[in-house]
Amino acid sequence: MPRSLIHDWNGERASGLARRIELNDETLRDGLQSPSVTDPPPEAKLRLLQLMADLGIAAVTIGFPAAGPRMLEQTRLLAGTLARERLPLAANAAARAREADVAPIASVAQEAGLPIEAAIFIGASAIRRESQGWTLAEMLDLSERAVRFAFRENLPVMFVLEDASRTDPDTLRTLYGQAIRWGVRRLCLADTTGHATPPGVERLVRFVRDEVIAPLGETVALDWHGHRDRGLAVANCLAAIAAGADRVHGTALGCGERAGNAEMELLLANFHLAGLPHGDLTRLPEYCRLASQALRLRIPANHPVVGYDAFRTASGIHAAAILQAHARGDQELAELTYSSLPASLFGLEQQLALSPMSGHAIVRHWLAHHGHDPADEALVELLLAAAKQADRVLGDEDAERVVRRFSAPSSTFGSR
């Protein structure tokens, strides 16, 4: 019933977004490129794999094995676990457009008996070509050698153009078109510098779909990988999906190079609102807490979904409406009155906090919730006054001190 009261101007559920869209988790590859994170211990990485599967994430990047011994060992560990546990996660691993980078992926795949998609990447934009000193012909030669080597090693290939969001149409057409002719059946558009805006993403994805893939007549999947430099990564993922992308990439808490990647937890929340398939979202808080602890990344209090304040309100007006809905016995109404996402979807609860913005309703709720008499008007007024005088939210310990002072026989407030 409460959902029928919401008019949705977004039109997501009616716009065709309910088709099959997949998520690829880059936490254990791009996420580890963040200059501020700690490489998690093996047990944390394995638990993250299980949580990804529980959340309905379809694919995971298990490493960049050519980057060094530590990353090669991680790639082996994760590949072995995926094969042994038969987790429903398709594996891929990153490689520059070099045979030497693809070789360790092939070795790991053979050892584990697991199909691993080689995510072969090369910088495509003019600015990247200038910095690398490449010509387009040299890029084509490097890419073809790496792709054909991967195929000889029985590896599927995702051909990734770095900085695709700043690359001219002719270069995109040439590189992607040749990749398809070599036999590549998954392309990835990378917004490597976080340059794109949602309208730009839509134009870019449609260009590749309509003017590169369609004329060649092959069935080719299209991925989107975007960064947060402009704060638009999640919005850009949604724009890519709307324009026809089949899979989008993200990381736990948006960790990754520089400002990071699209936040996986926010992608999953938006998938739910758009009616897109996903797994058990009650596992999302654990996924984010584990990533926070293992990577040593702080979760801001106001972070959507999993931040401490995400489902907490201190506004008296908001709280009164929520509590009125609760009094009617309608939890869904209470959860959606001042939130687009119900806390219970994630296994969480709404919370009401005492603050200078609070009113009588929050105070009575707090007293009842903590075993005190909400009908004691003198106590209600005293606690409300304390909340109004505070310069921050009044924590439970602070509120309990007020109650104890009120209840003490020798209280300066007078005996009861």
ABEGO torsion letter per residue (X at the ends): XAAAABBBAAGAAAAGAABBBBBBBAAABAAAABAABBBBBAAAAAAAAAAAAAAGBABBBAEBAAAEAAAAAAAAAAAAAAAAAGBBBBBBBBBBBBAAAAAAAAAAAAAAGBBBBBBBBBBABAAAAAAAGBBAAAAAAAAAAAAAAAAAAGBBBBBBBBGAAABBAAAAAAAAAAAAAAGBABBBBBBAAGABBAAAAAAAAAAAAAAAAAAAGBBBBBBBBBBAAAGAAAAAAAAAAAAGBABBBBBBGGBEBEAEBBBAAAAAAAAAAAGBBBBBAAAAAAAAAAAAAAAGBBBBAABBGABAAAABBABAAAAAAAAAAAAAGBAAAAAAAABABBAAAAGBBBBBBBBAABBAAAAAAAAAAAGBBAABAAAAAAAAAAAAABABBBBAAAAAAAAAAAABAABAAEBX
